[in-house]
Amino acid sequence: MSKIALITGATAGIGEACAKLFAKQGYDLILTGRRTDRLQQIQNTLTTQTRIRVKTLTLDVRDKMEVGNQLEGLSDSWKAVDVLINNAGLSIGLEPINEGSTDDWDTMIDTNVKGLLYVSKIVSNWMVERKQGHIINLGSIAGKETYANGNVYCATKHAVDSLNKAMRIDLLPYGIRVTGIHPGAVETEFSEIRFKGDTERAKEVYQGFEPLSAEDIADTIWFTVSRPAHVNINDLVIMPTAQASTSHLKRTEK
């Protein structure tokens, strides 16, 4: 029987790259996201190119009831999840704390922290029953450092960093591996979402240096998952060569 990976936020970026890579490795996939059309497109592509099974769930991880209904509504065979990739996450806005939007704060906290918890609570129980599994939590260099105007986003990713450690302790008796992946600058839809559709401002973030790609992160995630069962990569920070910290980048002149 093929192994199963459940990937949240699979409609673009790192989530989509993980779906493609895990499909190549023969994993059956449960893909979640908010855009039904994108999920359908990815499902069609993967099932055409490979022999794997793909189950798609249109849901918003912020909605506790929706997450519960959709995940618990899966058949027992689909609940035998081997790998959970908690990828759904976002940053909105880049203002100092006194000027920040409380709506943006709610969206980030509800997605990056509470959404991760809602999915993990359900899937980890499936893993506990089987006494095996691997949970990958997508953090950020923003969970290791704090930068100007990053306030609430950084706080959410610091929370994810702490949850990685807590999950590893709590799930230790059941042989479940937990890995935190913390990327630096990755060129995806991330900055476009942060700047609320301002594509020009988003492009400026990555000008003058070569950022990481979504495929770079998917490769890294696959490396951690493909280690022998007795090996767990607890924590991994990955940065572009041109980035030394959240605020130190080597950019070439235009």
C-alpha positions in Angstrom: 0.0 0.0 0.0 1.3 3.5 -0.9 2.1 5.9 1.8 -0.1 9.0 2.3 1.0 12.6 2.7 -1.5 15.4 3.8 -0.4 18.8 2.6 -2.2 22.0 3.7 -2.0 25.1 1.6 -1.3 23.0 -1.5 -2.7 25.3 -4.2 0.6 27.2 -4.8 4.1 27.8 -3.7 5.8 25.4 -1.3 2.6 23.3 -0.8 2.2 22.7 -4.6 5.9 21.9 -4.9 5.7 19.4 -2.1 2.7 17.8 -3.8 4.6 17.3 -7.1 7.7 15.9 -5.4 5.8 13.5 -3.1 3.7 12.3 -6.1 7.0 11.5 -7.9 8.0 9.5 -4.8 4.8 7.4 -5.1 2.9 9.0 -2.2 -0.9 9.2 -2.4 -1.9 12.7 -1.5 -4.6 14.6 0.5 -4.3 18.2 -0.6 -6.1 21.1 1.1 -6.6 24.7 0.1 -9.1 27.4 -0.3 -9.1 27.5 -4.2 -11.1 24.6 -5.6 -10.1 25.3 -9.2 -6.4 25.2 -8.3 -6.8 22.0 -6.3 -8.7 20.4 -9.3 -6.0 21.5 -11.7 -3.2 20.1 -9.5 -5.1 16.8 -9.0 -5.6 16.4 -12.8 -2.0 17.1 -13.5 -0.7 14.6 -10.9 -3.1 11.8 -11.7 -2.3 12.1 -15.4 1.5 12.1 -14.8 1.6 9.4 -12.1 -0.3 6.5 -10.8 -1.0 8.0 -7.4 -4.4 8.7 -5.8 -5.2 12.4 -5.0 -7.9 13.5 -2.6 -8.7 17.2 -2.5 -10.4 19.1 0.3 -11.5 22.7 -0.2 -11.2 24.2 3.3 -9.8 27.2 5.2 -7.6 26.0 8.1 -8.9 28.9 10.2 -12.4 27.3 10.3 -12.3 24.7 13.1 -15.6 23.2 12.3 -14.8 22.9 8.6 -11.5 21.3 9.3 -13.0 18.8 11.6 -15.9 17.9 9.3 -13.8 17.5 6.2 -10.9 15.6 7.8 -13.1 13.3 10.0 -15.3 12.7 7.0 -12.4 10.9 5.2 -12.6 7.1 5.0 -10.4 5.0 7.3 -8.0 4.2 4.5 -7.3 7.9 3.9 -6.8 8.5 7.6 -3.7 6.4 7.5 -1.6 9.5 7.0 2.2 8.9 7.1 3.3 12.5 6.6 1.5 15.7 7.6 3.0 18.9 6.1 1.5 21.9 7.8 2.3 24.4 5.1 -0.7 26.8 5.2 0.4 30.1 6.4 0.7 33.8 5.4 1.9 37.3 6.3 -0.3 40.3 5.8 0.9 43.9 6.2 4.3 45.3 7.2 3.5 48.1 9.6 4.8 49.1 13.1 2.7 47.7 15.9 0.9 51.0 16.6 -0.3 51.1 13.0 -1.1 47.5 12.4 -4.5 46.2 11.3 -6.2 44.0 13.9 -8.0 42.2 11.1 -4.6 41.3 9.6 -3.4 40.2 13.0 -6.4 37.9 13.4 -5.9 36.4 10.0 -2.2 35.6 10.7 -2.8 34.2 14.2 -5.9 32.2 13.0 -4.0 30.7 10.0 -0.4 30.3 11.2 -1.1 29.1 14.7 -4.7 28.1 15.3 -5.1 26.5 11.8 -1.9 24.5 12.3 -3.3 23.3 15.6 -6.7 22.4 14.3 -5.2 20.1 11.6 -2.5 18.7 13.9 -4.9 17.8 16.6 -6.9 15.5 14.3 -4.1 14.0 12.2 -1.8 13.4 15.2 -4.5 11.3 16.8 -4.6 9.1 13.7 -0.8 8.8 14.0 -1.0 8.0 17.7 -3.3 5.0 16.9 -0.8 3.7 14.4 2.2 4.6 16.5 4.0 6.1 13.5 4.0 9.3 11.4 6.0 12.4 10.6 4.7 16.0 11.1 6.5 18.8 9.2 5.7 22.3 10.4 6.6 25.2 8.1 8.1 27.9 10.2 10.3 30.8 9.0 13.5 32.6 9.8 10.9 35.0 11.3 10.4 32.4 14.0 14.1 32.6 15.0 14.6 36.3 14.7 12.4 39.4 14.9 12.6 42.2 12.4 11.2 45.8 12.1 7.5 45.8 11.4 7.3 42.0 11.4 5.8 42.0 14.9 2.7 39.8 14.7 3.9 37.6 11.9 7.2 37.0 13.7 5.2 36.2 16.9 3.1 33.6 15.0 6.2 31.9 13.6 7.9 32.0 17.1 4.8 30.2 18.3 5.2 27.5 15.6 8.9 27.1 16.7 7.7 26.4 20.2 5.0 24.1 19.0 7.5 22.0 17.2 9.3 21.4 20.4 6.1 20.7 22.4 4.8 18.3 19.7 8.1 16.4 19.7 7.9 15.9 23.5 4.2 15.0 23.6 4.3 12.6 20.7 7.6 10.9 21.7 5.9 7.9 23.3 4.2 7.0 20.0 7.3 7.1 17.7 6.1 10.2 15.8 8.7 12.4 14.3 8.3 16.2 14.3 10.4 18.5 12.1 10.5 22.3 11.9 11.5 23.8 8.6 12.5 27.5 8.7 13.1 29.2 5.3 14.5 32.6 4.7 13.6 34.4 1.5 11.5 32.2 -0.8 10.0 33.6 -4.0 6.4 32.5 -4.0 3.0 34.3 -3.6 4.1 35.2 0.0 5.1 38.8 -0.7 2.2 39.5 -3.0 -0.2 38.4 -0.2 1.8 40.4 2.4 1.4 43.6 0.2 -2.2 42.8 -0.6 -1.8 42.3 -4.3 0.8 45.0 -5.0 2.9 42.9 -7.4 5.5 45.6 -8.0 6.2 46.0 -4.3 6.3 42.2 -4.0 8.9 41.9 -6.8 11.2 44.4 -5.1 11.6 42.1 -2.2 13.6 39.6 -4.3 15.5 42.1 -6.6 19.3 42.0 -6.6 19.8 38.4 -5.3 18.7 34.9 -6.0 16.1 33.8 -3.5 15.1 30.2 -2.6 12.4 28.6 -4.7 9.5 26.5 -3.6 11.2 23.5 -5.0 14.2 24.1 -2.8 12.0 23.9 0.3 10.2 20.8 -1.1 13.5 19.1 -1.6 14.5 19.9 1.9 11.3 18.6 3.3 11.7 15.4 1.3 15.2 15.0 2.7 13.9 15.1 6.3 11.1 12.6 5.5 13.3 10.2 3.7 15.8 9.7 6.6 15.7 6.2 8.3 13.0 5.7 10.8 15.4 6.1 13.8 16.6 9.5 12.5 14.6 12.8 13.1 15.7 16.2 11.8 14.4 18.3 14.6 15.0 21.7 13.2 16.3 23.1 9.9 17.0 26.7 8.9 17.5 27.2 5.2 18.5 30.5 3.6 19.6 31.8 0.2 23.4 32.1 0.0 22.8 35.9 -0.3 21.0 36.1 3.0 22.7 36.0 6.4 19.7 37.1 8.6 16.3 38.6 8.2 17.9 42.0 7.6 21.3 41.2 6.1 21.1 40.5 2.3 23.8 40.9 -0.4 22.1 42.6 -3.3 23.8 43.4 -6.6 23.5 46.8 -8.0 20.8 47.4 -10.6 
